[in-house]
Amino acid sequence: MIDRKAHWENLYQEKSPLDVSWYQKEPTLSLELIRYAQLASDEAIIDVGGGASVLVDYLCKEGFTNLAVLDISGHALASAKKRLGDFAQGIEWFEADITQFKAPHQFSLWHDRAVFHFLTDQADRKNYVESLKHALRPGGCLIIAAFAIGGPEKCSGLKIVQYDSEKLKAELGDDFELVEERNEVHITPANKDQKFMYFRFIKN
């Protein structure tokens, strides 16, 4: 079984955050879906697998003040903290495996772009959903982006699970209501196409 933490630490040591396949200069669709949640500026938002992503930068610019970033890779988080400078002090940082994460408080929005689809083991997916249920408040917004059916079958040397809405709903269970799904073709820094599906749920 692969050591997940070692895999991602090595990747972020070997590659610049600007060169990883999932890099986005501006997370346009994520921001659009987050705006639909109509959160107050002080409501808690967590970016799961946020690592070195610039989503947190954009959320700061939009006036959100209660932000958290979780990633299994300390190197990825260190890169984000360095980039953010003084702004990093006002953000919660969690270096953790999401399948073992117990949130210290509840969040109003949980954002995951390309973490859940790496969980090829059923037990890991179950643990992820338990962490999610514990962390997201009733009425909270869940945004998950995963490789679409017909999209890539591997990423960063690891197998992934492709999702459509029915497949994802079956994993999440009855506690979550799907309210929107969107597709996106992400262009990687290597100029390759990746088909993503974005899903927005409300927690019952």
Number of C-alpha atoms within 10 A of each C-alpha: 3 7 7 11 16 11 15 19 15 12 17 20 12 11 10 13 20 14 14 17 18 18 18 18 11 13 15 11 14 18 14 10 20 19 12 10 17 9 16 12 15 12 14 21 27 26 21 24 25 25 28 26 24 18 21 25 16 15 18 17 10 12 11 18 17 18 22 20 23 23 23 22 26 20 19 24 23 15 16 21 18 12 14 16 9 10 13 18 10 12 18 13 21 21 18 17 17 24 18 12 18 14 15 8 10 19 23 21 25 24 23 21 22 21 18 25 23 18 18 14 10 10 11 16 19 15 15 22 18 17 17 23 16 17 21 23 19 16 14 21 28 24 22 22 24 25 29 22 14 11 17 16 15 14 15 12 8 12 14 21 19 23 22 16 15 9 11 17 17 9 13 18 10 10 12 19 17 16 10 13 16 12 15 15 14 17 15 16 15 9 9 10 15 18 17 24 22 24 23 24 23 20 19 12
